[in-house]
Amino acid sequence: MAISDLHLGSPHSKCRQFRSFLSNLPPNTVLVLNGDTVDVEGRRMPAEHHAALSAICAESLRRRVVWIWGNHDKNFVPDEPNSLELVPSFSVGKTFFAHGDRFMPISQVYLVFARFMRAYRKRRVTKSLGTIKLAQSLPMLFNMLKTRSMANSVRFAVRNGYHTVVCGHLHDVEDTTLRGIRYINTGTWTDWPAYYLSHNKGKMQLTRANDVQMEAEGFGGRGSGKITREA
């Protein structure tokens, strides 16, 4: 089971819903946290968010928990990590997990875009919203950023022999195939509904989390939307 972009410490983090998700994980399931689990390293968290972080660490004593670093929590280590696996990336067979910031296009066009977004942020939007959220408010620029990021991730998969690449970072749920490579983005837990990815018996499935109660059986919540394909 994999999620990304929980952003604990942010006022937008759906930590209450995440705690419900965590408490209903099937036994022996590996949990992959694919980047930006914490919003800003060193920032003091509300009690509810700190409790969610402690629950993640405690969960690592009951199951394998892989914490992949993102751009927000790069090299972050909780005070009591217990048995957390803190890594820059993770792979299962021919499936590669990385937060996705490594695939962000570093080019003159992107630098111009970043400068524009900083100026736009100062004029129009509160500081509680992140750069990705701002980018999404400008569809043409966001689609350019998304398309190039996806292309870079697929190029990496082709070079390294992976069939599937799973990212977060863009806060945009996606499941598509490019050049024979399956690209999945698990979205974010700062918006609702959030999504999670299950990898079970040869199938990978993106499922919309349920706001009321997660059901362990079948990896799905009641009334949840599912996208199921062969891995």
Contacts in CASP RR format, 6 or more apart in sequence:
PFRMAT RR
TARGET T0000
AUTHOR 0000-0000-0000
METHOD contacts of the structure
MODEL  1
MAISDLHLGSPHSKCRQFRSFLSNLPPNTVLVLNGDTVDVEGRRMPAEHH
AALSAICAESLRRRVVWIWGNHDKNFVPDEPNSLELVPSFSVGKTFFAHG
DRFMPISQVYLVFARFMRAYRKRRVTKSLGTIKLAQSLPMLFNMLKTRSM
ANSVRFAVRNGYHTVVCGHLHDVEDTTLRGIRYINTGTWTDWPAYYLSHN
KGKMQLTRANDVQMEAEGFGGRGSGKITREA
1 25 0 8 1.000
1 29 0 8 1.000
1 30 0 8 1.000
1 31 0 8 1.000
1 32 0 8 1.000
1 196 0 8 1.000
1 197 0 8 1.000
1 198 0 8 1.000
1 199 0 8 1.000
1 219 0 8 1.000
2 31 0 8 1.000
2 32 0 8 1.000
2 33 0 8 1.000
2 34 0 8 1.000
2 97 0 8 1.000
2 166 0 8 1.000
2 186 0 8 1.000
2 196 0 8 1.000
2 197 0 8 1.000
2 198 0 8 1.000
2 199 0 8 1.000
3 18 0 8 1.000
3 21 0 8 1.000
3 32 0 8 1.000
3 33 0 8 1.000
3 34 0 8 1.000
3 186 0 8 1.000
3 189 0 8 1.000
3 194 0 8 1.000
3 195 0 8 1.000
3 196 0 8 1.000
3 197 0 8 1.000
4 33 0 8 1.000
4 34 0 8 1.000
4 35 0 8 1.000
4 36 0 8 1.000
4 99 0 8 1.000
4 167 0 8 1.000
4 168 0 8 1.000
4 169 0 8 1.000
4 185 0 8 1.000
4 186 0 8 1.000
4 187 0 8 1.000
4 188 0 8 1.000
4 189 0 8 1.000
5 34 0 8 1.000
5 35 0 8 1.000
5 36 0 8 1.000
5 168 0 8 1.000
5 169 0 8 1.000
5 171 0 8 1.000
5 186 0 8 1.000
5 187 0 8 1.000
5 188 0 8 1.000
5 189 0 8 1.000
5 190 0 8 1.000
6 13 0 8 1.000
6 14 0 8 1.000
6 15 0 8 1.000
6 18 0 8 1.000
6 33 0 8 1.000
6 36 0 8 1.000
6 37 0 8 1.000
6 38 0 8 1.000
6 52 0 8 1.000
6 189 0 8 1.000
6 190 0 8 1.000
7 13 0 8 1.000
7 36 0 8 1.000
7 37 0 8 1.000
7 38 0 8 1.000
7 39 0 8 1.000
7 72 0 8 1.000
7 188 0 8 1.000
7 189 0 8 1.000
7 190 0 8 1.000
8 15 0 8 1.000
8 37 0 8 1.000
8 38 0 8 1.000
8 39 0 8 1.000
8 45 0 8 1.000
8 49 0 8 1.000
8 50 0 8 1.000
8 52 0 8 1.000
8 53 0 8 1.000
9 38 0 8 1.000
9 39 0 8 1.000
9 40 0 8 1.000
9 43 0 8 1.000
9 45 0 8 1.000
9 46 0 8 1.000
9 49 0 8 1.000
10 39 0 8 1.000
10 40 0 8 1.000
10 128 0 8 1.000
10 190 0 8 1.000
11 128 0 8 1.000
12 128 0 8 1.000
12 129 0 8 1.000
12 190 0 8 1.000
12 191 0 8 1.000
13 39 0 8 1.000
13 49 0 8 1.000
13 189 0 8 1.000
13 190 0 8 1.000
14 189 0 8 1.000
14 190 0 8 1.000
14 191 0 8 1.000
14 192 0 8 1.000
14 194 0 8 1.000
15 48 0 8 1.000
15 49 0 8 1.000
15 51 0 8 1.000
15 52 0 8 1.000
15 189 0 8 1.000
16 48 0 8 1.000
17 189 0 8 1.000
17 192 0 8 1.000
17 194 0 8 1.000
17 209 0 8 1.000
17 211 0 8 1.000
18 52 0 8 1.000
18 189 0 8 1.000
18 194 0 8 1.000
19 51 0 8 1.000
19 52 0 8 1.000
19 55 0 8 1.000
20 213 0 8 1.000
20 214 0 8 1.000
21 196 0 8 1.000
21 209 0 8 1.000
21 214 0 8 1.000
22 31 0 8 1.000
22 52 0 8 1.000
22 55 0 8 1.000
22 56 0 8 1.000
22 59 0 8 1.000
23 214 0 8 1.000
24 213 0 8 1.000
24 214 0 8 1.000
24 215 0 8 1.000
24 216 0 8 1.000
25 31 0 8 1.000
25 59 0 8 1.000
25 63 0 8 1.000
25 216 0 8 1.000
26 216 0 8 1.000
26 217 0 8 1.000
26 219 0 8 1.000
27 63 0 8 1.000
28 63 0 8 1.000
29 63 0 8 1.000
30 63 0 8 1.000
30 64 0 8 1.000
30 65 0 8 1.000
30 66 0 8 1.000
31 59 0 8 1.000
31 63 0 8 1.000
31 64 0 8 1.000
31 65 0 8 1.000
31 66 0 8 1.000
32 66 0 8 1.000
32 68 0 8 1.000
32 90 0 8 1.000
32 97 0 8 1.000
33 56 0 8 1.000
33 65 0 8 1.000
33 66 0 8 1.000
33 67 0 8 1.000
33 68 0 8 1.000
34 68 0 8 1.000
34 90 0 8 1.000
34 97 0 8 1.000
34 98 0 8 1.000
34 99 0 8 1.000
34 166 0 8 1.000
34 167 0 8 1.000
34 168 0 8 1.000
34 186 0 8 1.000
35 67 0 8 1.000
35 68 0 8 1.000
35 69 0 8 1.000
35 70 0 8 1.000
35 72 0 8 1.000
35 73 0 8 1.000
35 99 0 8 1.000
35 168 0 8 1.000
35 169 0 8 1.000
36 70 0 8 1.000
36 71 0 8 1.000
36 72 0 8 1.000
36 73 0 8 1.000
36 99 0 8 1.000
36 168 0 8 1.000
36 169 0 8 1.000
37 53 0 8 1.000
37 56 0 8 1.000
37 67 0 8 1.000
37 73 0 8 1.000
37 76 0 8 1.000
38 53 0 8 1.000
38 72 0 8 1.000
38 73 0 8 1.000
38 76 0 8 1.000
39 72 0 8 1.000
39 73 0 8 1.000
40 72 0 8 1.000
41 72 0 8 1.000
41 73 0 8 1.000
41 74 0 8 1.000
41 75 0 8 1.000
41 76 0 8 1.000
45 53 0 8 1.000
53 78 0 8 1.000
54 80 0 8 1.000
56 65 0 8 1.000
56 67 0 8 1.000
56 78 0 8 1.000
56 84 0 8 1.000
57 78 0 8 1.000
57 80 0 8 1.000
57 81 0 8 1.000
57 82 0 8 1.000
57 84 0 8 1.000
58 82 0 8 1.000
59 65 0 8 1.000
60 81 0 8 1.000
60 82 0 8 1.000
60 83 0 8 1.000
60 84 0 8 1.000
60 85 0 8 1.000
61 82 0 8 1.000
61 83 0 8 1.000
64 83 0 8 1.000
64 85 0 8 1.000
65 83 0 8 1.000
65 84 0 8 1.000
65 85 0 8 1.000
66 84 0 8 1.000
66 85 0 8 1.000
66 87 0 8 1.000
66 90 0 8 1.000
66 97 0 8 1.000
67 84 0 8 1.000
67 85 0 8 1.000
67 86 0 8 1.000
67 87 0 8 1.000
68 87 0 8 1.000
68 88 0 8 1.000
68 89 0 8 1.000
68 90 0 8 1.000
68 97 0 8 1.000
68 98 0 8 1.000
68 99 0 8 1.000
69 75 0 8 1.000
69 76 0 8 1.000
69 86 0 8 1.000
69 87 0 8 1.000
69 88 0 8 1.000
69 99 0 8 1.000
70 99 0 8 1.000
70 100 0 8 1.000
70 101 0 8 1.000
70 169 0 8 1.000
71 99 0 8 1.000
71 101 0 8 1.000
71 169 0 8 1.000
76 86 0 8 1.000
77 86 0 8 1.000
78 84 0 8 1.000
88 98 0 8 1.000
89 96 0 8 1.000
89 97 0 8 1.000
89 98 0 8 1.000
90 96 0 8 1.000
90 97 0 8 1.000
90 98 0 8 1.000
91 97 0 8 1.000
91 162 0 8 1.000
92 199 0 8 1.000
94 161 0 8 1.000
94 162 0 8 1.000
94 163 0 8 1.000
94 164 0 8 1.000
95 162 0 8 1.000
95 163 0 8 1.000
95 164 0 8 1.000
95 165 0 8 1.000
95 166 0 8 1.000
95 199 0 8 1.000
95 204 0 8 1.000
95 231 0 8 1.000
96 156 0 8 1.000
96 157 0 8 1.000
96 160 0 8 1.000
96 162 0 8 1.000
96 164 0 8 1.000
96 165 0 8 1.000
96 166 0 8 1.000
97 165 0 8 1.000
97 166 0 8 1.000
97 167 0 8 1.000
98 153 0 8 1.000
98 165 0 8 1.000
98 166 0 8 1.000
98 167 0 8 1.000
99 167 0 8 1.000
99 168 0 8 1.000
99 169 0 8 1.000
100 149 0 8 1.000
100 153 0 8 1.000
100 167 0 8 1.000
100 168 0 8 1.000
100 169 0 8 1.000
100 170 0 8 1.000
101 169 0 8 1.000
103 149 0 8 1.000
103 150 0 8 1.000
103 152 0 8 1.000
103 153 0 8 1.000
103 156 0 8 1.000
103 167 0 8 1.000
104 110 0 8 1.000
104 145 0 8 1.000
104 149 0 8 1.000
104 152 0 8 1.000
104 169 0 8 1.000
105 145 0 8 1.000
105 148 0 8 1.000
105 149 0 8 1.000
105 152 0 8 1.000
107 148 0 8 1.000
109 144 0 8 1.000
110 145 0 8 1.000
110 148 0 8 1.000
113 135 0 8 1.000
113 141 0 8 1.000
113 144 0 8 1.000
113 145 0 8 1.000
114 131 0 8 1.000
116 141 0 8 1.000
117 131 0 8 1.000
117 134 0 8 1.000
117 135 0 8 1.000
120 134 0 8 1.000
120 138 0 8 1.000
121 127 0 8 1.000
121 129 0 8 1.000
121 130 0 8 1.000
121 131 0 8 1.000
121 134 0 8 1.000
125 133 0 8 1.000
125 134 0 8 1.000
125 137 0 8 1.000
132 169 0 8 1.000
132 170 0 8 1.000
132 171 0 8 1.000
133 171 0 8 1.000
133 190 0 8 1.000
135 141 0 8 1.000
135 142 0 8 1.000
135 145 0 8 1.000
136 142 0 8 1.000
136 171 0 8 1.000
136 172 0 8 1.000
145 170 0 8 1.000
146 170 0 8 1.000
146 172 0 8 1.000
149 167 0 8 1.000
149 169 0 8 1.000
149 170 0 8 1.000
150 174 0 8 1.000
150 176 0 8 1.000
150 178 0 8 1.000
150 183 0 8 1.000
151 178 0 8 1.000
153 165 0 8 1.000
153 167 0 8 1.000
153 183 0 8 1.000
154 165 0 8 1.000
154 178 0 8 1.000
154 179 0 8 1.000
154 181 0 8 1.000
154 183 0 8 1.000
156 162 0 8 1.000
156 165 0 8 1.000
157 163 0 8 1.000
157 164 0 8 1.000
157 165 0 8 1.000
157 181 0 8 1.000
158 179 0 8 1.000
158 181 0 8 1.000
162 181 0 8 1.000
163 181 0 8 1.000
163 182 0 8 1.000
163 231 0 8 1.000
164 181 0 8 1.000
164 182 0 8 1.000
164 183 0 8 1.000
164 184 0 8 1.000
164 204 0 8 1.000
164 231 0 8 1.000
165 181 0 8 1.000
165 182 0 8 1.000
165 183 0 8 1.000
165 184 0 8 1.000
166 184 0 8 1.000
166 185 0 8 1.000
166 186 0 8 1.000
166 197 0 8 1.000
167 183 0 8 1.000
167 184 0 8 1.000
167 185 0 8 1.000
167 186 0 8 1.000
168 185 0 8 1.000
168 186 0 8 1.000
168 187 0 8 1.000
168 188 0 8 1.000
169 185 0 8 1.000
170 185 0 8 1.000
170 187 0 8 1.000
171 187 0 8 1.000
171 188 0 8 1.000
171 190 0 8 1.000
171 191 0 8 1.000
172 185 0 8 1.000
172 187 0 8 1.000
173 185 0 8 1.000
173 186 0 8 1.000
173 187 0 8 1.000
173 195 0 8 1.000
173 206 0 8 1.000
174 183 0 8 1.000
174 184 0 8 1.000
174 185 0 8 1.000
174 187 0 8 1.000
175 182 0 8 1.000
175 183 0 8 1.000
175 184 0 8 1.000
175 185 0 8 1.000
175 206 0 8 1.000
175 227 0 8 1.000
175 229 0 8 1.000
176 182 0 8 1.000
176 183 0 8 1.000
177 183 0 8 1.000
182 204 0 8 1.000
182 229 0 8 1.000
184 197 0 8 1.000
184 204 0 8 1.000
184 206 0 8 1.000
186 195 0 8 1.000
186 196 0 8 1.000
186 197 0 8 1.000
186 206 0 8 1.000
187 194 0 8 1.000
187 195 0 8 1.000
188 194 0 8 1.000
192 211 0 8 1.000
193 208 0 8 1.000
193 209 0 8 1.000
193 211 0 8 1.000
194 208 0 8 1.000
194 209 0 8 1.000
195 206 0 8 1.000
195 207 0 8 1.000
195 208 0 8 1.000
195 209 0 8 1.000
196 206 0 8 1.000
196 207 0 8 1.000
196 209 0 8 1.000
196 219 0 8 1.000
197 204 0 8 1.000
197 205 0 8 1.000
197 206 0 8 1.000
197 207 0 8 1.000
198 204 0 8 1.000
198 205 0 8 1.000
198 207 0 8 1.000
198 219 0 8 1.000
199 231 0 8 1.000
200 219 0 8 1.000
202 230 0 8 1.000
202 231 0 8 1.000
203 228 0 8 1.000
203 229 0 8 1.000
203 230 0 8 1.000
203 231 0 8 1.000
204 228 0 8 1.000
204 229 0 8 1.000
204 230 0 8 1.000
204 231 0 8 1.000
205 219 0 8 1.000
205 226 0 8 1.000
205 227 0 8 1.000
205 228 0 8 1.000
205 229 0 8 1.000
206 226 0 8 1.000
206 227 0 8 1.000
207 219 0 8 1.000
207 220 0 8 1.000
207 221 0 8 1.000
207 224 0 8 1.000
207 225 0 8 1.000
207 226 0 8 1.000
207 227 0 8 1.000
208 224 0 8 1.000
208 225 0 8 1.000
208 226 0 8 1.000
209 221 0 8 1.000
209 224 0 8 1.000
210 220 0 8 1.000
210 221 0 8 1.000
210 222 0 8 1.000
210 223 0 8 1.000
210 224 0 8 1.000
212 222 0 8 1.000
213 221 0 8 1.000
213 222 0 8 1.000
214 220 0 8 1.000
214 221 0 8 1.000
215 221 0 8 1.000
215 222 0 8 1.000
220 226 0 8 1.000
END
